[in-house]
């Protein structure tokens, strides 16, 4: 299968760092996720200041969502995407370092939502008003994290001659063929959403609107894009009744986004 492809095969390999007498392996995705978190925090604080929201509450909210986002992401990835490995490690915890589990972005979102409700119970604040800063900032950092997925190619898609496919996608046994890369496509979607948010932010918006819009803009795209993922036998995500776990979560987020936007539209406008 030959085609004029825009993206040649490459991969950002893990980096070995010497710390004293110890060698530590730093994975590219860890670097991009770390940068993504910093970007989200920075953009959220700028948003809060510009829109007269409490920076202190914004940072306090961030602590609550981050403390749950990563462990829930790890847990749900094991349960839904790698169940065999997950339940094996439950019985053999001593092999946790030898058989690593991955992370799921939507698992982090669910963990963040749980953290938001813990924050509300603890602080008695408004989730929508405070989460708006992070919903606005999310696509900026999220795009960076998804770029990390792309440079290590851990989301293989189906075989394709599409211009943005990656040539000689090295998964399975050769001959290697061009494939969609879902990390790249997700990053493009998130960059587009970030651009839309920048335009919308030029005028005052009702508190909570970015929470609803993020769900309504991203979830449908994610639902459709997941149909391009490689079959399980070729390294793609597991399916349940023909759909990936992310597609089921996308459906839930679409419904949640509609409810949030309806609620925001019936609330008082944000003061200019």
C-alpha positions in Angstrom: 0.0 0.0 0.0 1.6 3.2 -1.1 0.5 6.8 -0.8 1.9 10.3 -0.4 1.9 10.6 3.3 2.6 13.8 5.2 3.9 12.2 8.3 6.9 9.8 8.3 7.4 7.3 11.1 9.3 8.6 14.1 9.1 7.9 17.9 10.3 9.8 20.9 12.0 7.2 22.9 12.3 7.2 26.8 15.2 9.1 28.3 17.6 7.6 30.8 18.6 10.1 33.5 21.3 9.5 36.0 20.6 10.7 39.5 23.6 10.0 41.7 24.2 6.3 41.5 20.7 5.6 40.2 19.3 5.5 36.7 15.8 6.7 36.2 13.8 6.2 33.0 11.8 9.3 32.0 9.0 8.6 29.5 8.0 11.3 27.0 4.3 11.1 28.0 5.3 11.9 31.6 7.1 15.0 30.4 4.2 16.2 28.3 1.6 15.5 31.0 3.7 17.5 33.5 3.9 20.4 31.1 0.2 20.1 30.4 -0.7 20.3 34.1 1.4 23.4 34.5 -0.2 25.0 31.4 -3.7 24.3 32.6 -2.9 25.8 36.1 -1.4 28.9 34.6 -4.2 29.5 32.1 -6.8 28.8 34.7 -5.3 31.4 37.1 -5.1 34.0 34.2 -8.8 33.2 33.4 -9.8 33.6 37.1 -8.1 37.0 37.4 -9.5 38.3 34.1 -13.1 37.3 35.0 -13.0 38.4 38.6 -13.0 34.9 40.1 -11.1 34.0 43.2 -7.6 32.8 42.4 -7.3 31.2 45.9 -10.5 29.2 45.2 -9.2 28.3 41.8 -6.0 26.8 43.1 -7.8 25.1 46.0 -10.1 23.6 43.4 -7.1 22.4 41.4 -5.7 20.5 44.4 -8.9 18.6 44.8 -9.3 17.6 41.2 -5.6 16.7 40.7 -5.4 14.5 43.8 -8.1 12.3 42.3 -7.6 12.7 38.6 -4.4 10.6 38.3 -5.3 7.7 40.6 -8.8 7.3 39.1 -7.3 7.5 35.6 -4.9 4.7 36.5 -7.7 2.6 38.2 -10.2 2.9 35.4 -7.6 2.3 32.7 -6.8 -1.0 34.4 -10.5 -2.0 34.9 -11.8 -1.1 31.4 -8.8 -1.2 29.1 -6.4 -3.7 30.6 -8.6 -5.9 32.8 -6.4 -9.0 32.5 -3.3 -7.2 33.6 -5.2 -5.3 36.3 -6.8 -8.3 38.0 -3.5 -10.2 37.7 -1.7 -7.4 39.5 -4.4 -7.4 42.2 -3.4 -11.0 42.9 0.3 -10.4 42.4 1.1 -6.8 43.6 4.8 -7.6 43.7 4.9 -7.5 39.9 3.4 -4.0 39.6 6.7 -2.5 38.5 7.3 -5.3 35.9 3.9 -5.1 34.3 2.9 -1.4 34.1 -0.6 -0.2 33.5 -1.4 2.8 31.5 -3.6 5.8 31.9 -6.9 6.9 30.4 -7.7 10.6 29.8 -11.4 10.1 30.4 -10.5 8.4 33.7 -8.7 11.6 34.7 -11.8 13.6 33.7 -14.0 11.3 35.9 -11.5 11.6 38.8 -11.5 15.4 38.4 -15.3 15.4 38.5 -15.3 13.4 41.7 -12.7 15.8 43.1 -14.9 18.7 42.2 -17.8 17.3 44.2 -15.4 16.6 47.1 -14.4 20.3 46.9 -18.0 21.4 46.8 -18.8 19.3 49.9 -15.7 20.6 51.7 -15.8 24.3 50.6 -19.5 24.8 49.8 -18.6 26.6 46.6 -20.1 26.7 43.1 -18.7 23.9 41.0 -19.7 25.5 37.7 -18.3 29.0 38.5 -15.0 27.6 39.7 -14.6 24.8 37.2 -15.2 27.2 34.4 -11.5 28.3 34.6 -10.3 24.8 34.2 -12.8 23.9 31.5 -11.5 27.0 29.6 -7.8 26.0 30.3 -8.3 22.3 29.7 -8.0 22.2 25.9 -4.7 24.1 26.0 -3.0 21.6 28.3 -5.0 18.6 27.0 -3.6 19.3 23.5 -0.1 19.1 24.8 -0.7 15.8 26.6 -2.3 14.4 23.4 0.8 15.5 21.5 2.7 13.4 23.9 0.5 10.5 22.9 1.3 11.2 19.3 5.0 11.4 19.5 5.1 7.9 21.1 2.3 6.6 18.9 0.4 4.7 21.7 -3.1 5.2 20.1 -2.8 3.3 16.8 -5.7 3.6 14.3 -6.9 1.6 11.4 -4.8 1.1 8.2 -5.3 4.2 6.0 -3.9 6.2 3.1 -5.3 9.4 4.6 -2.9 12.3 4.2 -2.4 12.6 8.0 -1.8 8.9 8.5 1.6 7.9 9.8 3.7 5.9 7.4 5.2 2.5 8.4 3.3 2.5 11.7 5.4 0.1 13.7 2.9 -2.0 15.5 2.7 -5.8 15.3 4.9 -7.6 12.8 6.1 -6.2 9.5 5.3 -5.3 6.8 4.3 -2.0 8.5 1.5 0.0 6.9 0.3 3.6 7.2 -2.3 4.1 10.0 -4.4 6.8 11.6 -2.9 8.1 14.8 -5.6 9.0 17.3 -3.2 11.0 19.5 -2.6 13.4 16.6 -6.3 13.7 15.7 -7.2 14.3 19.3 -4.6 17.0 19.6 -6.0 18.7 16.5 -9.5 18.7 17.9 -8.3 20.2 21.2 -6.3 22.9 19.5 -9.4 23.8 17.5 -11.5 24.0 20.8 -8.8 26.1 22.4 -9.0 28.5 19.5 -12.8 28.7 19.8 -12.5 29.4 23.5 -10.0 32.2 22.9 -12.5 33.9 20.5 -15.4 33.4 23.0 -13.3 34.9 25.9 -13.2 38.3 24.2 -16.7 39.0 25.7 -18.1 38.2 29.2 -19.8 34.8 29.4 -22.1 33.3 32.0 -20.2 31.2 34.7 -20.2 27.6 33.7 -20.6 28.0 30.0 -17.1 26.7 29.2 -17.8 23.6 31.3 -20.8 22.8 29.1 -19.2 23.8 25.8 -16.1 21.7 26.5 -18.3 18.6 26.9 -20.4 19.4 23.8 -17.5 20.2 21.6 -15.1 17.5 22.5 -17.2 14.4 23.4 -18.9 14.1 19.9 -15.6 14.4 18.2 -14.1 11.7 20.5 -17.1 9.4 19.9 -16.6 9.6 16.1 -12.8 9.4 16.1 -12.8 6.2 18.2 -14.3 4.4 15.2 -10.9 4.9 13.6 -9.0 3.0 16.2 -7.3 -0.2 15.3 -9.0 -3.5 16.1 -8.0 -5.1 19.4 -6.0 -7.7 17.6 -3.9 -4.9 16.1 -3.2 -3.1 19.3 -6.4 -1.0 19.5 -8.7 -0.4 22.4 -11.0 -3.1 23.8 -14.6 -2.9 22.8 -17.8 -3.6 24.7 -20.8 -4.3 22.4 -18.9 -2.7 19.6 -17.9 0.5 21.3 -14.8 1.6 23.3 -15.1 2.7 26.9 -14.4 6.2 25.8 -17.4 6.2 23.5 -19.7 5.3 26.3 -18.3 8.1 28.4 -18.6 10.5 25.5 -22.3 9.8 25.4 -22.6 10.6 29.1 -20.6 13.8 28.6 -22.8 14.9 25.7 -25.9 14.5 28.0 -24.1 16.3 30.8 -23.0 19.1 28.5 -26.6 19.7 27.3 -27.8 19.9 30.9 -25.0 22.3 32.0 -25.6 24.6 29.0 -29.4 24.6 29.7 -28.7 25.5 33.4 -26.2 28.2 32.5 -28.7 29.8 30.0 -31.3 30.1 32.7 -28.9 31.7 35.2 -27.9 35.3 35.6 -25.3 36.8 33.2 -21.8 37.3 34.3 -21.1 40.9 35.2 -18.8 42.7 32.8 
